[in-house]
Amino acid sequence: MPARAEQMVQDNDSEANGQEYNIRKKIEHAYKSIQYNSIVNICRGTQFYSERFLKFIQTIFPENS
């Protein structure tokens, strides 16, 4: 039975850690929205990511010149 009681303590600890994590993430999000203009869309278009991916692949497999 003591192992079962210990398991309950661990479950409560993990729940508290999850709550602390959620609060920390909310604070980080609030800070970043103040630091950066939250109206500006940070996401980039697909063209940007496709070009970045191609450059990455070209560094791994350079063309034979």
C-alpha positions in Angstrom: 0.0 0.0 0.0 2.8 2.6 0.6 3.7 2.4 -3.0 0.2 3.3 -4.0 0.3 6.4 -1.7 3.6 7.4 -3.2 2.1 7.1 -6.7 -0.7 9.6 -5.7 1.9 12.1 -4.5 3.7 11.8 -7.8 0.5 12.4 -9.7 -0.2 15.5 -7.7 3.3 16.8 -8.3 3.0 16.3 -12.0 -0.3 18.2 -12.0 1.4 21.1 -10.1 4.3 21.1 -12.6 1.8 21.3 -15.5 0.1 24.3 -13.9 3.4 26.0 -13.4 4.3 25.3 -17.0 1.0 26.8 -18.3 1.4 29.9 -16.2 5.0 30.4 -17.4 3.9 30.0 -21.0 1.1 32.5 -20.6 3.6 35.0 -19.1 6.1 34.4 -21.9 3.3 34.9 -24.5 2.2 38.2 -22.9 5.8 39.4 -22.7 6.4 38.6 -26.4 3.2 40.2 -27.5 4.3 43.4 -25.7 7.8 43.2 -27.0 6.8 42.6 -30.6 3.9 44.1 -32.4 1.2 41.4 -32.0 -0.7 42.7 -35.0 2.2 41.8 -37.3 1.9 38.3 -38.7 5.1 36.4 -37.9 4.2 33.5 -40.2 5.9 33.4 -43.6 4.5 32.3 -46.9 5.1 28.9 -48.4 7.6 30.4 -50.9 9.9 31.4 -48.1 9.9 27.9 -46.6 10.4 26.2 -50.0 13.4 28.4 -50.8 14.9 27.8 -47.4 14.4 24.1 -47.7 16.1 24.0 -51.2 19.1 26.0 -49.8 19.4 23.5 -47.0 19.3 20.6 -49.4 21.9 22.2 -51.6 24.2 22.5 -48.7 23.9 18.8 -48.0 24.0 17.7 -51.7 26.0 20.4 -53.6 25.8 20.4 -57.3 28.8 18.9 -59.1 30.6 21.8 -60.9 
